[in-house]
Amino acid sequence: MNKFLIILMHTYMSKLKSKSFIISTLITTLLIVGVTNIQSIIDVFDKQEDKIVAVIDEEGTIAPLLEQQLATNPNSNLNLEVVSEESEAESKVTEGEYDGLLVLSTDQNGLPSGVYKAASITDSETMTQVEVMLQQVKNELATSQLGLSQEEIAQLYTPINFDVVALEESAKSAEELNQARGLVYVLLFVIYFSVILYASMIATEVAVEKSSRVMEILISSASPIMHMFGKILGIALLSLTQLAFWILVGYSSLSRNLDGMTEAGGVFEFFGVGDLPVATFVYAIVFFLLGYFLYATFAAFLGSLVSRIEEIQQMIMPMTLLIVAGFMISMFGLGNPDNSFIQVTSFIPFFAPMIMFLRVGMLNVPIWEISLSIGILVATIMLLAIFGAKVYRGGVLMYGKSSSLKDIKKALQLTKNK
């Protein structure tokens, strides 16, 4: 046990103090602070400069209606200026004096249409605002031609009442489902990127020690399974430290930037997930840890098969493809979590950490299904650990070019001969 703790703490402290870990943590922290303060950053650069759009109205009847529409939106930074010379207005648009030119005309029914001209069509916000205003004017003219009163027009455009009701007593409401979908979407990304990042870190750590020939000494002083899980748990402790730091930074930054969100749970209320059951967050942690140990064990023995760091990415490619496949399936499942394909894949161990968590977060899954999926995951981790330890023991003693999974057979043969 003492040797195991030494390996664990050595792995944890050496990676914690490494320059690459410190730099990546600081860069990601800056990104988190930037994202959580994005509105303040936008406000600094976005000075809400007034937009001036020249208007040519051949009939002289549409421009006043547009100005009336504009007057109903006091927060708009758009200004209309009626002009008569189209060529002169186009020149001023090119020179930057006007942001755009709107040429109005009417069809045989007296309904408006327009041509918007700009130096470039990258300012989609202004174009959209002008188009919406013109559409509203057209709607008003069309309804007035039909002889509809203001009350009838208002009734025409009033949205219908359309409620969705689940008949099963245990089914989640539409609001609860939307909350769960948002949370699951975020946590799936966390699980996906964390597993890829930290599993790759384990494979790289093993390859680095092997390339320096330190591995032969380490293996002779501790059993391979002890050494392997010392690495895995050391990186797990490192990942939890890093993730906890990022969560605290993100939560603190959001709390300072959201009015009235300083109390506990305020940020969750702001994002609309305050009503979600605690079990959803508990399952997120459970499936995150199980997914980590599954892929970390996989990565450890794959890393033991290579002799050079440059070969790491090629060797762990099958593992990466499995993670990507699980993530893509879970993205499909967000829109249809009851799908039979989603149900089946939630029991496949390499997909279960993401897909079963998706189902648990969005549906009321029977406890036996959750228990079965977790049991299969735990059993797979144990089997992978036993098999991985055998591959690991022989793999760390293999040197030379390693570029395929056929090297597993060589590693097992070396283990038998020891």
Secondary structure, 3 states (H helix, E strand, C coil): CHHHHHHHHHHHHHHHHCHHHHHHHHHHHHHHHHHHCHHHHHHHHCCCCCEEEEEEECCCCHHHHHHHHHHCCCCCCEEEEECCCHHHHHHHHHHCCCCEEEEEEECCCCCEEEEEECCCCCCHHHHHHHHHHHHHHHHHHHHHHCCCCHHHHHHHHCCCCCCCCCCCCCCCCHHHHHHHHHHHHHHHHHHHHHHHHHHHHHHHHHHHHHHCCHHHHHHHHCCHHHHHHHHHHHHHHHHHHHHHHHHHHHHHHHHHHCCCCCCCCHHHHHCCCCCCCHHHHHHHHHHHHHHHHHHHHHHHHHHCCCCCHHHHHHHCHHHHHHHHHHHHHHHHHCCCCCCHHHHHHCCCCCCHHHHHHHHHHHCCCCHHHHHHHHHHHHHHHHHHHHHHHHHHHHHCCCCCCCCCCCHHHHHHHHHHHC
